[in-house]
């Protein structure tokens, strides 16, 4: 059970890092402000879900 949870956490972190990398790279190339907005929405959603699961 513990190994599965660790693998899930690592995969989740890698997927968030990859999405962040893609959105930042897209912003640098295209200078489209929507990419930063998507990134803010992504991290806001992650933070809200983390706090909601704690309670």
Backbone bond lengths (Angstrom), bond angles and torsions (degrees), N, CA, C in turn:
res aa  C-N    CA-C-N  psi(-1)  N-CA   C-N-CA  omega(-1)  CA-C   N-CA-C  phi
1 X - - - 1.449 - - 1.530 111.79 -
2 X 1.319 116.96 -42.79 1.455 120.46 -177.28 1.522 111.19 -65.66
3 X 1.326 116.87 -39.99 1.461 120.14 -179.74 1.524 109.98 -64.33
4 X 1.326 118.11 -39.92 1.464 121.07 178.50 1.517 111.52 -62.44
5 X 1.340 117.18 -41.33 1.463 120.15 -179.72 1.519 110.53 -67.41
6 X 1.341 116.77 -38.34 1.463 119.83 178.27 1.522 110.94 -65.77
7 X 1.317 116.39 -41.24 1.466 120.35 178.22 1.523 110.22 -64.00
8 X 1.313 116.92 -41.33 1.466 120.30 178.21 1.523 111.18 -61.84
9 X 1.330 117.17 -42.62 1.469 120.62 179.40 1.520 111.05 -63.97
10 X 1.331 116.50 -43.95 1.460 120.25 -179.11 1.528 110.66 -65.18
11 X 1.324 117.52 -43.55 1.469 120.12 178.03 1.517 111.39 -63.33
12 X 1.324 116.43 -39.45 1.463 120.53 178.45 1.526 110.20 -63.34
13 X 1.335 117.16 -45.02 1.467 120.40 179.91 1.530 111.05 -63.76
14 X 1.339 117.29 -42.97 1.457 119.90 179.06 1.523 111.77 -64.63
15 X 1.315 117.44 -38.56 1.465 119.14 179.63 1.522 111.41 -67.74
16 X 1.324 117.62 -39.83 1.471 120.43 177.91 1.529 110.01 -67.11
17 X 1.329 116.85 -41.10 1.465 119.52 177.94 1.526 111.24 -63.91
18 X 1.334 117.28 -39.06 1.464 120.85 179.76 1.521 111.08 -66.58
19 X 1.321 116.89 -43.60 1.468 120.16 178.03 1.523 110.30 -63.17
20 X 1.329 116.91 -40.84 1.458 120.97 177.23 1.521 110.58 -61.14
21 X 1.328 116.16 -45.81 1.461 121.56 178.71 1.530 110.93 -58.34
22 X 1.324 116.84 -44.86 1.459 120.29 -179.51 1.529 111.95 -65.49
23 X 1.332 117.28 -42.90 1.467 119.75 -178.22 1.528 111.74 -69.24
24 X 1.328 117.28 -40.29 1.467 119.71 178.24 1.525 110.12 -67.11
25 X 1.321 116.48 -42.38 1.467 119.76 177.50 1.514 111.96 -62.35
26 X 1.306 116.88 -41.08 1.456 120.63 177.92 1.522 110.89 -64.76
27 X 1.322 117.33 -38.50 1.459 120.32 178.03 1.525 110.93 -65.10
28 X 1.331 116.51 -42.32 1.467 119.89 -179.28 1.525 110.57 -63.51
29 X 1.318 117.37 -40.18 1.458 120.75 -177.12 1.529 111.41 -74.35
30 X 1.335 117.02 -46.31 1.464 118.97 -171.09 1.526 114.09 -100.11
31 X 1.332 117.06 -14.81 1.477 121.69 -175.96 1.527 111.92 56.91
32 X 1.331 115.34 33.69 1.454 120.98 178.98 1.530 108.44 -92.11
33 X 1.317 116.39 119.66 1.460 121.20 -175.53 1.528 112.09 -66.83
34 X 1.325 117.86 -21.75 1.462 121.20 179.29 1.527 111.88 -62.43
35 X 1.329 117.58 -29.81 1.464 120.09 177.90 1.523 110.72 -63.65
36 X 1.307 117.61 -40.09 1.469 120.65 177.34 1.523 110.10 -69.31
37 X 1.320 117.37 -37.40 1.466 120.79 177.55 1.529 110.06 -62.37
38 X 1.334 117.10 -42.95 1.465 120.63 177.31 1.521 110.91 -61.53
39 X 1.329 116.60 -39.51 1.461 120.93 179.27 1.523 111.15 -65.01
40 X 1.322 116.88 -42.10 1.463 120.84 177.80 1.524 110.44 -64.54
41 X 1.316 117.08 -41.76 1.469 120.85 178.12 1.519 110.26 -63.24
42 X 1.324 118.10 -41.95 1.460 122.11 178.62 1.521 111.26 -59.18
43 X 1.337 116.98 -51.00 1.455 119.45 -177.99 1.523 112.30 -70.21
44 X 1.308 117.94 -33.80 1.464 120.33 176.26 1.522 110.40 -63.84
45 X 1.320 116.67 -43.37 1.463 120.75 178.45 1.520 111.04 -62.79
46 X 1.318 117.45 -42.91 1.466 120.92 178.94 1.518 110.99 -61.85
47 X 1.319 117.37 -44.17 1.474 121.37 -179.69 1.523 110.73 -65.03
48 X 1.319 117.62 -44.13 1.468 120.86 -179.80 1.526 110.70 -62.51
49 X 1.334 117.00 -42.77 1.459 120.42 179.58 1.527 111.38 -65.12
50 X 1.338 117.30 -40.15 1.464 120.55 178.37 1.531 110.99 -61.91
51 X 1.328 117.44 -44.58 1.467 120.38 -179.75 1.520 111.38 -69.75
52 X 1.319 117.62 -33.86 1.463 120.48 179.17 1.522 111.00 -69.04
53 X 1.330 117.52 -34.47 1.459 120.40 179.73 1.530 113.16 -75.34
54 X 1.313 117.36 -21.69 1.467 120.77 178.90 1.522 111.90 -70.60
55 X 1.295 115.32 -36.41 1.468 119.41 -175.98 1.505 112.95 -77.88
